[in-house]
Amino acid sequence: MSFADVQRLFPVTTRALSNDHLEIGGRDVTTMAREYGTPLYVFDEDTLRAQCRDFVKGFGAHYPKVKVLFAAKAYVNPALAKIVQEEGLGMDIVSGGELAVARVAAFPPERLYFHGNNKQARELDDALAYGVGRIVLDNIEELERLEKIAAERKVKANVMVRITPGIDPHTHAHTTTGTVDSKFGFPMLTGQAEEGVKRALASPHLNVVGIHFHLGSPIFELEPYALGVAVVMDFAAKMVAHGLNLEEFSPGGGFAINYLRSQHAPGPEQYAEVIGNALKQACQKHRIQLPTLVLEPGRAIVGPAGVAVYTVGSIKRIPGVRTYAAVDGGMGDNIRPVLYDAKYEAVIANRLSAKEEETITIAGKYCESGDVLVKDANLPRLQQGDVVVMPSAGAYAPSMASVYNLNPRPAVVLVKGGKSRIIRRRETYEDLMRNDVI
Ligand SMILES: Cc1ncc(COP(=O)(O)O)c(C=O)c1O
């Protein structure tokens, strides 16, 4: 493998320097590893902004009324939220914590959509108090919970109803959400979706503005979206006949990115063409006005913008079996390989063009045998102190980070135009014990 084979997986500003080092955002990654320590997450501002713009432009080219929301669960902090906000996106939030970040980033409340399958009364109350644009209802108990809180506040909450259409998007079972057997949403096939929408329509405290579904993630195929839009629009049209004013329609997120050199995920424009056409056709078929199309990309916004940076420590060669190179991070900062069997590429940032000589498994430092980041990678012969960088690591890694084994969570750095700045400090041992009481 040469670096050129995997360069497209890295942020757009990535290049090989003349000293054979990796550069992102105009900064030498090896130098940053030394300055900030590792494990380290580096986000490239140009890539983050480019991903936001590609979604807005791509979908805008294929459909007249579009809202793009960044699904914050993929990874958010106030600095990143501010950039997304500046790019004009809205935000899909799923907790009071994500709402708090939105507030700190001065996110306009009307651009926030509140998701989740068990939003707590306090979270719903906070959301109404802040004036969150839409609450996406997930089940009947939640509908009743919100209705009560809206009544107490004497407001009419704008809601979408999330339904599960019974479509398998062919992704990992843990990230499949649109099938009937899912904890999310009102199932369509059992009649509960229809009941839910009718119940919401009848409520004096709820204003139903649309229908939502989300199939799973990451979805590398386009057909599940086309099918999903058609099936859910059949349902939505039926609800229109029952008095629903379908102002908005959302096929959720789930847009894939490339983790491996062998992968070729569709770009925003390809997803847009299929989804936009499917929605236009469905509206024509049912003779209803075009609703606003609401998209919720998370992974595809923040994933390609971030890389994980580690330093190699112990190297264990078991003759005839396997070679393990242990880095200073692992499942605590990136649980995806363990949780979803996720795969990554890796490069050596301080010796980019070194020849591949070995099959190496990059293991973490956590006390679990399963704590492996990259299994059987073809890499140069690794040495202690080498800086290993994994691309496409911006989504669902730092956001799911834990302090397992009481390893502090990594620092996060933002790079742009040759400058880098910390947007999240590395946790300290004091941070780890902040809430403990002796
Ligand atoms: C309702 C909803 N919208 C959007 C997303 C974001 O998915 P992705 O990050 O794959 O785009 C998810 C992810 O689980 C989701 O559940």
The ligand as an SDF file (V2000), in Angstrom:
LIG
                    3D

 16 16  0  0  0  0  0  0  0  0999 V2000
  -33.0810    9.3750   13.7540 C   0  0  0  0  0  0  0  0  0  0  0  0
  -31.6710    9.4050   13.3350 C   0  0  0  0  0  0  0  0  0  0  0  0
  -31.2800   10.3620   12.4910 N   0  0  0  0  0  0  0  0  0  0  0  0
  -30.0000   10.4550   12.0840 C   0  0  0  0  0  0  0  0  0  0  0  0
  -29.0560    9.5620   12.5280 C   0  0  0  0  0  0  0  0  0  0  0  0
  -27.6500    9.7510   12.0660 C   0  0  0  0  0  0  0  0  0  0  0  0
  -27.1660    8.6850   11.3700 O   0  0  0  0  0  0  0  0  0  0  0  0
  -25.7950    8.8580   10.5860 P   0  0  0  0  0  0  0  0  0  0  0  0
  -24.8030    9.3800   11.5500 O   0  0  0  0  0  0  0  0  0  0  0  0
  -25.4510    7.5190   10.1180 O   0  0  0  0  0  0  0  0  0  0  0  0
  -26.0530    9.7860    9.4560 O   0  0  0  0  0  0  0  0  0  0  0  0
  -29.4190    8.5330   13.3880 C   0  0  0  0  0  0  0  0  0  0  0  0
  -28.4100    7.5720   13.8560 C   0  0  0  0  0  0  0  0  0  0  0  0
  -28.5940    6.6840   14.5680 O   0  0  0  0  0  0  0  0  0  0  0  0
  -30.7590    8.4640   13.8170 C   0  0  0  0  0  0  0  0  0  0  0  0
  -31.1610    7.5120   14.6670 O   0  0  0  0  0  0  0  0  0  0  0  0
  1  2  1  0
  2  3  1  0
  2 15  2  0
  3  4  2  0
  4  5  1  0
  5  6  1  0
  5 12  2  0
  6  7  1  0
  7  8  1  0
  8  9  2  0
  8 10  1  0
  8 11  1  0
 12 13  1  0
 12 15  1  0
 13 14  2  0
 15 16  1  0
M  END
$$$$
